[in-house]
Amino acid sequence: MPDYGHEVKAGVFLTPSSRSPREVVNLARLAEQVGLDLLALQDHPYQPAFLDTWTLLSYLGAATERITLAPDVASLPLRQPAVLARSVASLDLLTGGRVELGLGAGAFWDAIAAMGGPRRGPGEAVDALEQAIDIIRELWDPTRRLVRAGGDVYRLDGAKPGPAPAHGVEIWLGAAKPRMLRLTGRLADGWLPSSGWMPPERFAAANAVIDGAAEAAGRSPAAVRRLYNITGTFSASPGFLHGTPSTWVDQLGDLALEHGVSTFILVSDEPEMIRRFAGDVAPGLRELVAAERGAVRTEAR
């Protein structure tokens, strides 16, 4: 698969623990201090052990100055899309354009239903997500006078648009199955899988589905950024992302150059892991990808 040419970025995925709120804030500040590009938070509104993701993202927006913020991924069944659109735009304005939107169709349906949310089958969940994307983007469009968007699950009929975000907020979808992958290719700005359920050996097939759907919709496959939530250890045990920082650089470099992944998000709440990823892995990965891209350009000339 091709290298889509996106800038290589590195981020961290934090647990929004309600048991240690100050620790989450300190880790977010650490991520910015060590030079990471992205701060991502999981969103499980039915989980009392977690802080509310949008409240925490807003707090972290004020506690940081540079780093990009995103839910990874927002739970659509408990985040009504019109309200979510205004929440994202508001935080983007308040932070000077530092917000992106990771979005999911939903999971853990028993917990969602216990919180008063809908219980959706796979097909209905994908339909709802597609309608939500339509609504969110229409509400962000300042050229609209009134918004009529959505479908049979979510629908707006004459809502006023706005506020518009400070920048063109990207919508990244957490997708694994074919229908969600096709939706990603047709409509999304990014694909955001996790290594736990999308190992590297499945990337080629998933990318092919996304790329085919993008081309069928008249889009370039490069319009879809490829992001990846990753876990690993700096140990000698065998396997993906188990080894020295140079091993990590080589393995992530393969994903960047062969499968087009450009944003790697470390799932960790350990300060030392975050420091080593930012200081020992991310710079080497950027250098490797830049060198390979330069060699390709030289050969082309």
N, C-alpha and C positions, 0 to 999 in steps of 0.2 A: 504494500500500500504506500501511497506517496507521503512525503513530508508536506504538510499544507502551508508551511512557511510562517506560522504564527510565532510571535515572540515567546521564548521560553520563560515561564514564571514558576514560582514556588510559593506554597502556602502551608497553612496549618489548620487542622480540623480539631476543634476543642469541644470537650464535654461541658455543657452549660449547667454544671452541678449546682443545685440549690443548697447543698451542704457546705460549700466553700466558695461563696460568690466572689470574695476578694481574690482568691487564687485564680479564678477565671480571668478577672480583670488584669491581674499581674502577668499572666501568660500572654494575654493579648498585647500588652505593652512590650513584653519581651519579644514577641514575634515582630513587632514593628522595629524595635531597637536593633535586632540582628539582621534586618534587611529583607524579610519576607514580603511578598507582594500581596498576599491574600489571607484573610482571616475568615474561616468558615465555621458555622455552628449547625449542629443537627437540630431538627425541629420535631419534637414529640409533645404536643400540647396536652396530651392525656397523661403525661408522666410527671407525678408530683416531685420526683427526685431532681427534676430539671427546672431551671429558671425559664420563664417565657422567652422564647427566642427573639421576638421582635422588641421586647422591652430591653433585653440584654444587648442586642445589636445597636439600639439607639444609645444606650449608655456608653457602649464601647466607641461609638462614633464620636462622642464628646471626649472620651479618654485617650483617643489616638489622633494623629494628624495626617498620616500619609496612606496607611494600609487600606486596601479594598476590603469591604465587608459583604458577606453573602450568607443566606441560609442554605444549608446543604443536606437536604432540600426542604423547602417549605411544604407542609402537609396541607394540600389543597382542600381536602374534605372539611378541615376545621379552620380554613382561612378563606373566607368568602372573597372571590376574585376582585370584585369592585373595591372592597375595603383594602385588600392587599395591594392593589394598584396604587391607591392613594398613600398607603403606608410606605411603600417602596419609594415613590416619588418624593414624599416629604423628607424621608431620611437622606435621599440622594441630594436634595437641595440643602439640607442642613449640614451635610458633610462635604459639600463642594464636589459632588460627582464621584463618590467612592462606594457606590452600592451596585451590586449585580444580583439577579434573582435566580437562585436555584429552585426548581419547582418539581414536585412529584405528584403522581396520580393518587397516591395513598397506599397505606399498608397498615397492618395491625387493626383490622376492621372491627374486632370485638372491642378494643379500647376506644376506637373512634365512636362506635355506636354507644358505648357507655357514657361518653361525653356529650351525647345528643346529636352527633354527626350522622351522616347517611352511611348505610352499608351498601357498597356498590360492587357489582360483579366486574370482571376484568374489562369487558367491552364498554360498559357504562362509564367506568373510571377513565378510560382513554378518551371517550367522547366528551366527558366533563372537562378533562384537561385541555382538549383542543378548543372548546368553547371559552374556557378561562383565559387562554392565551389571546384569543380574539378580543375579549372584553378588556383585558389589561392593556394591550397595545392601543386599542381605540381610546381608552381613557387617558393615555399618555400623549395623545396626538392633539396639540393645541390648535390645529387647523379645523378641527371638528366643531360644529355648532352644537349639535346634540348627538349622543351616542346611542345607536341601535345596533346591538351586537349580541353574539351568543347563539343559543339554540334551545333545546327542550330541557336541558339540565340547568344551565345558567342563562339568564337573558336580561339585557338592559333595553329599555324602550323609552328613549328620550332623556337619558341621564346627561348632565352637563360634564364635559371633559375637564381634566386638570386635577391637581397641578401637573404640569409637565416636569419630568425629571431634569436635573441639571445637565445630564449627558445621556447618550443613547444607551440606556440600561439593557444589558443582554439577559436573555432568558435561557438558562441551562437546564436541561431535563435529565433527571435520573431515570435511565431507561435500560432494559435488558432484553425484553422479548420483542419479537419481530414487529408487532403493530406499534409499540412505543418507539422502536428504532426508526420505523418509517415516518412516524410523526415528527421525530427529531430532525430527520433529513428534510422534511417538507417545511417546517415552521420554526425550529429552534435556532438559537445563536450558539448553542453549545451542548455537548453531550458530557454528562457527569456520572460515570459509573464508579464503583468501588472495587478494589482488588479482591475483597472477600467473595463477591459474587460474579465478578467479571475478570478472571485471571488473564494474563497476557496471551495465552494460547487461543483465547476466544476473540481477540481483538479483530483479526483479519475478517472473520465472517460478519461480525457486527458492523464494522466499518463499511463493508460492501453493501449491507442493507441501507445504512444511512446515506452513503454516496449515491446509490441507485435512486433512492427516494428524492434526494436533492436534485439530481439531474432531471428526473421525471417532472419535477415541479418548476423547472427552468432556473434552478439555482446552481451555483458552483459548490461542489463538496467542501471547498475551503471556506465557505460561509459559516460552517459549523465548527466552532472551536472544540478541540478534544481535551477534556480535563480528566483527572484520575485521582481518586482518594486511595492512598497507599498506606500499608502497614509493613513494618519490618523491624529488624534489630541489627545493631552493629556487632555481630558475633560471627563465629566461625562455622555455625551450623549451616548445612546446605539448603538451597532453595532460593526462591525469589526474594530479593532484598534482605538477605541474611549474609552479612559479610562486612568487609571494610568499606569505607566511603568510596573508594575507587571501584569496588564491585557494584555499588549502587549506581555510580555514574555510568558504568558500562551498560547495566541492565536498563536504566531509564533512558540512556541514549539510544538504545535499540528501539524502545517504544516511540521515542520522538522521531527518529529518522525513518523507521520502517512502517509505523502505524499513525504517525501524525499527532501524537499526544504532545501538547505544549505546556500544560499547566499541571503540576504535580503537587498534591495536597497531602501532607503528612498527618496521619491520624495519631495524635499523641498529646498527652497532658504532662509529659516529662520535660522539664526545662533543659536538661542536658541533651536529650534527643533533638529538641527544637534547635538548640545552638549548633549541634553538629550537622544537622540537615542544612541549616542556613549557611554555615561557615565552610563545611567540607564537601558537601554534595552539590548544592545549587550552583556555586561558581564553576566547579568542574564540569557540570552538565552543560551549562551555557557555553563554556569554551569548546567542549566537544562538538556540540551541535553547530556552533558558528564555524568551526574549522571544517566540518564535513560539508556544510552548505557552501563555504568558500571554494572547496575543492570541486564541488559539482559545477559551480558557476564557471570556474576556470576551464574545466573540461568542455563545458558547453561552448565557450568562446573559441 
